[in-house]
Amino acid sequence: MSETSETPQSQHPGDPSAERVATDLSAVVGRLLRRLRSSSADSLLTPSQRSVLARLEDGGPATTAALARAELVRPQSMRLTLGALESQGFVARAPDPEDGRKSVVSVTEEGSTTLAGVRAAKRSWLADAIAAELDGEERRSLAEAVELIGRLVDK
């Protein structure tokens, strides 16, 4: 390999370090997530309730224990979250087809509708912000950045 060939990790003078980009990206993503959460604040769902509903909607029915593992919380905490969602009619329990001693939780139609509303509010806020703040070239740059971030996340 010659001295002039580049690898993805090579750095040119003036390029930001990977550590600097990681720090800045982490901070911006954190602020973005807080803004997205606040854009759907009227949904009456806590962030953990939204996360569990989304997991059930995307992954299908699950046991309390499986949800607790996936969400990195104690089973007792997951039972409280599921109890709140069940009292609002957003999830329902049914016997586990593989083990009748257990139950599986799934999203109800009302839960799906509520989650769709939360997701729509977030997308709407973000689309409005992009339209109001960025010109065409900046939107293209943002679209490219989204692809790059997707590559990092999917790795």
C-alpha positions as CSV (number, residue, x, y, z in Angstrom):
1,M,0.0,0.0,0.0
2,S,1.5,3.4,-0.9
3,E,1.7,6.3,1.5
4,T,-1.0,8.2,-0.4
5,S,-3.7,5.6,-0.3
6,E,-6.5,6.2,2.1
7,T,-8.3,3.9,4.5
8,P,-11.7,4.8,6.0
9,Q,-9.9,5.6,9.2
10,S,-7.3,8.0,7.7
11,Q,-7.5,11.5,8.7
12,H,-6.6,14.7,6.8
13,P,-5.4,17.8,8.5
14,G,-8.4,19.8,9.8
15,D,-10.7,16.7,9.9
16,P,-12.4,16.3,13.2
17,S,-11.3,13.2,15.2
18,A,-13.6,10.3,15.6
19,E,-13.8,11.0,19.3
20,R,-14.9,14.6,18.7
21,V,-17.6,13.6,16.2
22,A,-18.8,10.9,18.6
23,T,-19.1,13.3,21.4
24,D,-20.9,15.9,19.3
25,L,-23.2,13.4,17.7
26,S,-24.1,11.8,21.0
27,A,-25.0,15.3,22.5
28,V,-27.1,16.3,19.4
29,V,-28.9,12.9,19.3
30,G,-29.8,13.3,23.0
31,R,-31.2,16.7,22.4
32,L,-33.1,15.5,19.4
33,L,-34.6,12.6,21.4
34,R,-35.8,15.0,24.2
35,R,-37.4,17.3,21.6
36,L,-39.1,14.3,19.9
37,R,-40.4,13.1,23.3
38,S,-41.8,16.6,24.1
39,S,-43.5,16.8,20.7
40,S,-45.8,14.0,21.8
41,A,-46.1,14.9,25.4
42,D,-49.9,15.1,25.2
43,S,-50.1,11.3,24.6
44,L,-50.1,10.7,28.4
45,L,-47.6,7.9,28.0
46,T,-44.3,7.9,29.8
47,P,-41.1,7.2,27.8
48,S,-40.9,3.7,29.2
49,Q,-44.6,3.0,28.3
50,R,-44.0,4.3,24.8
51,S,-40.9,2.1,24.4
52,V,-42.8,-1.0,25.6
53,L,-45.8,-0.3,23.3
54,A,-43.4,0.2,20.4
55,R,-41.5,-3.0,21.2
56,L,-44.8,-5.0,21.3
57,E,-46.1,-3.3,18.1
58,D,-42.9,-4.1,16.2
59,G,-42.0,-7.4,17.8
60,G,-45.3,-9.0,18.6
61,P,-46.6,-10.5,21.9
62,A,-44.1,-11.1,24.6
63,T,-44.0,-12.2,28.2
64,T,-43.3,-9.8,31.0
65,A,-39.9,-11.4,31.6
66,A,-38.9,-11.1,28.0
67,L,-40.0,-7.5,27.9
68,A,-38.0,-6.7,31.1
69,R,-34.9,-8.3,29.5
70,A,-35.3,-6.4,26.3
71,E,-35.9,-3.1,28.1
72,L,-33.1,-3.7,30.6
73,V,-35.4,-3.3,33.6
74,R,-36.4,-5.5,36.5
75,P,-39.5,-7.7,36.0
76,Q,-41.2,-5.8,38.9
77,S,-40.7,-2.5,37.0
78,M,-42.0,-4.1,33.8
79,R,-45.1,-5.4,35.7
80,L,-45.8,-1.8,36.8
81,T,-45.4,-0.4,33.3
82,L,-47.6,-3.1,31.8
83,G,-50.2,-2.6,34.6
84,A,-50.5,1.1,33.7
85,L,-50.7,0.3,30.0
86,E,-53.4,-2.4,30.6
87,S,-55.4,0.0,32.8
88,Q,-55.5,2.4,29.9
89,G,-56.6,-0.4,27.5
90,F,-53.4,-0.2,25.5
91,V,-52.3,-3.8,26.1
92,A,-54.0,-7.1,26.8
93,R,-52.9,-10.3,28.4
94,A,-53.6,-13.8,27.1
95,P,-52.3,-17.3,28.1
96,D,-48.9,-18.2,26.7
97,P,-49.6,-20.8,24.0
98,E,-46.3,-22.6,24.9
99,D,-46.8,-22.5,28.7
100,G,-50.3,-21.9,30.1
101,R,-48.8,-20.9,33.5
102,K,-47.5,-17.7,31.9
103,S,-49.2,-14.9,30.0
104,V,-48.2,-12.9,26.9
105,V,-48.9,-9.3,26.5
106,S,-49.9,-7.8,23.1
107,V,-50.9,-4.3,21.9
108,T,-54.6,-3.6,21.6
109,E,-56.2,-1.7,18.7
110,E,-56.4,1.3,21.0
111,G,-52.7,0.9,21.9
112,S,-51.8,0.8,18.2
113,T,-53.8,3.9,17.5
114,T,-52.2,5.8,20.4
115,L,-48.7,4.7,19.4
116,A,-49.4,5.7,15.8
117,G,-50.5,9.2,17.1
118,V,-47.3,9.5,19.1
119,R,-45.2,8.5,16.1
120,A,-47.1,10.9,13.8
121,A,-46.6,13.8,16.2
122,K,-42.8,13.2,16.3
123,R,-42.6,12.9,12.5
124,S,-44.7,16.0,12.1
125,W,-42.6,18.1,14.5
126,L,-39.4,16.9,12.8
127,A,-40.7,17.4,9.3
128,D,-41.9,20.9,10.2
129,A,-38.5,21.8,11.8
130,I,-36.6,20.5,8.7
131,A,-38.8,22.4,6.3
132,A,-38.6,25.6,8.3
133,E,-34.9,25.6,9.1
134,L,-33.1,23.9,6.2
135,D,-32.8,24.7,2.5
136,G,-32.6,22.1,-0.2
137,E,-28.8,21.7,0.0
138,E,-29.0,21.3,3.8
139,R,-31.8,18.8,3.5
140,R,-29.6,16.8,1.0
141,S,-26.7,16.9,3.5
142,L,-29.0,15.8,6.3
143,A,-30.3,12.9,4.2
144,E,-26.7,11.8,3.6
145,A,-26.0,12.1,7.3
146,V,-29.0,9.9,8.1
147,E,-27.6,7.2,5.7
148,L,-24.2,7.4,7.5
149,I,-25.8,7.2,10.9
150,G,-27.9,4.3,9.8
151,R,-24.7,2.5,8.7
152,L,-23.2,3.0,12.1
153,V,-26.3,1.8,13.9
154,D,-26.9,-1.2,11.7
155,K,-23.2,-2.3,11.9
